[in-house]
Amino acid sequence: MSQFEYQNGVMHAEGVALTAIAEQYGTPAYVYSKKTLLDNFDSYANAAAGRDALVCYAMKANSNLAILKLLADRGAGFDIVSGGELLRVVAAGGDAKKVIFSGVGKSVDEMRLALSHDILCFNVESIPELHRLNDVAAGMGKKARVSLRVNPNVDAKTHPYIATGLKANKFGVAFSDALDTYHVASKLPALDVVGIDCHIGSQLLDDAPLLEALDKLIELIDTLHAEGIHLHHLDIGGGLGIDYGDGAPVPVGDYLGRLFKRIDAWRAAKHGGQPVKVIFEPGRSIVGNAGVLLTRVEFIKHGEEKNFCIVDAAMNDMARPAMYQAWMDMQPVVQGGAESAMFDVVGPICESGDWLARDRELAVAPGDLLVMKTAGAYGMTMASNYNTRGRAVELVVDGAQVHVVRQRENPADLFALESTIK
């Protein structure tokens, strides 16, 4: 159930009116619901209860320390793609031994950092990366646990920028090369080959591509097993979408039910019921609908062809519409305001691409508040300081309490690291 609903004509976050939040903390503001976040995580954890499974939150979706702390306290692991993200996990009190390190370009320093924290596994994506990791681990007197990210060439049928499982994508080892790559990895003395991983893309509303990818991974695991390479975990990645207004995704419980059914049948038939740890990497489906972007109308501008609702949030606060042409729901915080009209909702940045919504029927006037829903994922993590704009304040609502979990940036913060020369 959504925790962003109208109560007496005013949208609330859990028990707090967004009007009160805007008055106290200003706009633009990211507002997160603690209950929604934890309910979303629990949908994975509960569906995997009683099994050897680990939910590794893909923290690129939202890496605020408060979000990470809440999930760590719930037992989450973390899927990271940089050394900085690992340090965030540690700072939030997360368990580094539940961390999966993904990404195609891990540096030597990042590998050393991850090995020093004894992370669960590196998801390796190329033979050169295998050799680099082997050299780094050997130099530290350690063994690096590795899983190969295999590209199954499955069409996720999503936006091309967030499709990651096709031959043309930069991610992973080609399925046709995977067997040879595993043989290379198994012969490197400072590596411990423990698993297999794939991630075919993001914002998937149908689980059929994920289950197709699973079948390919199972086929490869069996081949490896016959050749003496025994894997201990299967990482199916993430990718389940959320409802941005373009259709409801498959429920998490239904997807995991079908996935576990296939895994159980395979284990019974081929491995005598021998267990295999299953790892998931959800991000958007945990945090996406747990957050909104709250913004205030500055001006209403009537043009010859379009009407513009100019707000104080911009493409630097939420890049998804400009970057992916993404549709995100915009609603007035207070119902029953001005007469409705069609608007493009745009920000103050000096770019024609600075838009948040196009062709929306809205009843708004200057000074009114708007809310962009399902903004908890890939909002703040993709935000920038373009036009020397400070990033928004971040707030977590817990019932009737509001917690500031990141202060609003001011201009002095933005040039504090800069210096002039004569």
TAVEN-V46288 format. One record per helix or strand of 2 or more residues. SS is the DSSP state (2 for helix, 1 for strand). FROM is the first residue (numbers start at 1). LEN is the number of residues. Records with the same first field share a line. If there is no record, write none. Layout:
SS = FROM-LEN / FROM-LEN
//
This chain:
1 = 4-4 / 10-4 / 16-2 / 29-5 / 53-6 / 77-4 / 99-3 / 121-4 / 144-8 / 173-2 / 191-7 / 233-5 / 277-4 / 291-12 / 307-5 / 330-3 / 341-6 / 355-8 / 369-4 / 393-6 / 401-6
2 = 18-8 / 34-14 / 65-9 / 83-9 / 96-3 / 108-9 / 127-13 / 160-3 / 175-12 / 208-19 / 252-19 / 284-7 / 320-5 / 380-3 / 386-3 / 411-4
//
